[in-house]
Amino acid sequence: MNGGLHAGDPVRLVLTTCPDEAVARSLALALVEERLAACGNVVPGIASIYRWKGSIETEGEALLLLKTTAGRVPALSERLGELHPYDVPELLELEVERGATAYLRWVVEETGGGS
């Protein structure tokens, strides 16, 4: 493992929650097909506890982890807002400090940065 990040297009991990696994898979497929993400991992069976409109809610959800680049995050965010069924979809962007050089390169290439 090493830094291996291209300074102009660093890799990002974007997290969003979905009402179920089917929605998460559908979002991942659309975002990968559109090259807004190189990969989407669906983690089913999470429990979310949150405050919404003054009430504490508990819901079963699926977590979607998306691998992309900093340059693609704005378009990914916009598209996620269009496709996501929630009124206020979660979108958290995390910086990737290190990773396997070949994997990081692949993420950049698959999101259009290597062409």
Secondary structure, 3 states (H helix, E strand, C coil): CECCCCCCCCEEEEEEEECCHHHHHHHHHHHHHCCCCCEEEEEEEEEEEEEECCEEEEEEEEEEEEEEEHHHHHHHHHHHHHHCCCCCCCCEEEECCCECHHHHHHHHHHCCCCC
